[in-house]
Amino acid sequence: MPFIPHTERDRQLMLQAIGVDDISSLFDEIPLALRCGSLAGVPAAMSEYEVGRLMSRRAQEDQVELNFLGAGAYEHHIPAAVWELTTRGEFYSAYTPYQAEASQGTLQVIYEYQTMMASLTGQDVSNASLYDGASALAEAVLMAVRANRASKSKRVLIPQSVHPHYAAVVKAITAGQGIELVAVPYDPGSGRTDIEALRSHAGTDITAVIIPQPNVFGVLEEVDVLADWVTDQNTLGIAIVNPTSLALLRPPGEWGREGVPIVCGEGQPLGVPLSSGGPYFGFLTCREALVRQLPGRLVGRTVDRDGKKGFTLTLQAREQHIRRARATSNICTNQGLMVTAATIYMSLLGPEGLRRVAAECHKKVRALAVAAARIDGVESAFATPHFHEVVLRLPVRASSVIEGLRQQGVLAGLALSSWYPELQDCLLVCATETKTDEDIQTYVEALGQQIEAAGAAE
């Protein structure tokens, strides 16, 4: 709240009206032993002017760095209209749409969002979103286990090329439910899922198989081969995708002969700023046959008794609406404000705008890879098609150049050795439509200088 108008007399009158002596009386149900008392380290109160000066000084300490770091969260241009509209009061303070007659605006936004996401992923239905991409993948795994009743093993194959943070969240959420996550290695030459390693599981009881596209390395997987293998094993496929890439690539619903029935991912690229790591939102879509295993809410369009168009909740498989034990999930709250931003972003850009953004991202990362390869000893680690990101193999440890580049005002990327010890000389670099040719040249020159300095130090 930017302004609190209540004077001390106002507060006393309000306390008198409700029959208590002071504000602390409102918390008398909390035992004294549980109260924290004074807060150590909290400075004395400051005036509005003093607070403004303090925050201005803090803001001036921030540096705007040239960002080539991706690894799951991406810097995209967001049209000014997106958040100008998203932060209007009717969106910004909208609550859960329990009462359809009072929530038509919120319900319509969710309906439009779900329609767009289902179309983008090639599926029939979408839920109203989840916390983030990692928890969306975990919910997709739980959904697949519920849906694939023919499988008794609860074994889910997860490629090592899935983002390690996503894999960790899936493990944390599913570990207590007897679900076994079986790692499938990646091919060190291509960066793709090792097809032969996957085929070694043929004929066994497999509940689901996860297919990333692109994977954590930015590499495009052989999704048709993977999807057909999943179909041949009579199991369920779970696609985890970058939504921006789907403006250019075939959606998971069209992979292989029959497509993949469950799709999830991180929606942050669709109009949500990086914001120091969040909040973001996850998306989850599926075929209509699996809709009753889909966690969260579904909004449908209908007509009222006067024949006027209206929106309402049509499926509410969550704990607030049904018995807790029968809920498909107890952590499927939707990120309503982020979904609003994504809906406005997709509406403003349209199919052609999304294609242009995706094409420009692909163009920029290719230009970066080609330019970086001109540095002596630098090459692309994987000779396979990629999107949004590329892995550069350096003649020195990747971690040794990152801090130097940061001192030059450049976020160099991610040293993959923190996740994959065998890739100590590999740097994961991202370039989106926000990067100019001059930005790429600045990056390449700075990288060359740091490689030379690191080589001399070794």
Steps between C-alpha positions, in 0.01 A plus 500: 500500500670825391309724744345425839265788591407401856600740777547393861150633577360290212660189645366572849148547365518169312629316808223656707240392245603135525545515876874445557760719667790465258609321184688229692166386645403383154767230532423381853425148371869454423686374811775730624754220459437501125534874452832627370503825695724769360682446172876526537673695226196697386601869485298786642211635296582736216299775337358459150768731361779308674370169371485642148862617522611163634328305223641732234853437629439125501361508146809686376714210624336268248686440176333430168705214364502361148320173555590178315378276783195280444487147643126502562412871532526726198526870429245600237359832390163558666276760332411784737128429463536156663567615854317831459185289461598216735546739795160664462302459819243261356778255410757579766267441795269238347435203728427133435186481279278302735191703406458497125246783501755731664813376322424513127812701421738263678323195358522635145874570536560143620279361221693696235832391655398134506385519138831652391715251691303201372545628145870575548577151635267308268281369783129506582496664842716708731474572869517849648877471563729389785776652710783453250637268234665265750185441705304466174727211402451339841122531463525353150683197641237452772230539238659236276527255791129546577400470136709198399316240704639218289845567645568376853867597528472880540826519303558826312791540258657845527786601267807655661456780247193621692581817698658380829285738705188349345627149570571593864149641549341193342702277732405703808128499419469138386744322732240442772257339259708201398582638154833387359686745277738320265770716341570464127846630400564749223729432206826696558540563129158643421366614838181309425336221695689176434249302294680170552500551878128572480438187292663288770177551698283357220255235612512602868219654703540874441239745626615810315789650303603867514607668175664846519489730196735681494697335777712675763785539250273678254531194276197386299417138575390237245146537625334292227723202576448542874123544472462193276708290741275610786194406295648160415554431871133574578599762754440874540725778372551826687640788294675790671536791261605862462180680389688748280647214297151371418444801276746332259509132596222242467302474825528186716151397397641435151820316591536156345202297388270583789650798682571541871193521729639716785691826456649734759759771534594843631288792379742776600607575140142609424510855636631442853817692599796327663424678831790351696360151452126537519212476530463299180236246402484145371265371232348153465290377208369160395260304284133499589514131596728592793312810611376354828860437606597862425565695822353845550210681341345504154290789378230449237288729285123467509183710475270619775121464504471810283733353241786735583859372492652424839788317667505256789719242673424166334748273678646561845709199598663674794480481876300821554206359308497130584612270779873539552570129452329508157689806369739444210741743665528714808753748359338596172420867570516694174728801451214725394688826452777336298240324287333835434832643379563195279150522349543867416851433364379222269199707393716800410759301305267250338627194311713703259657708780587188698659348189709812449621495860592131479674545164698795628607302809622219277682744272676673790623185672631363170684827437647481849620141452661582164673812633624327816643212294743748344679519835790256505397183684127579520240279332141386538501200732214325318473491122121484503219750437422718798264777610536796736828371643826342394775320692846641427804287571789721613875434515487586873262421787173680438479613861832683465365755250160578653613736777733688267218555252273616779755764598474620141123530537412176321311199635690231309265205544498191721800279573348156444751331732273596791246251361712275279857447634606352165431837332755709691605687186144567382302823523124515440428828320166656406414773248143620446345765277619764748862465385636717221794420274703748706406312820621174350825661386553646848445156652738322263778757552463483878493119493818491292675731745400291799601172333841649425537623859387166644740312270790716612411443865500122452 
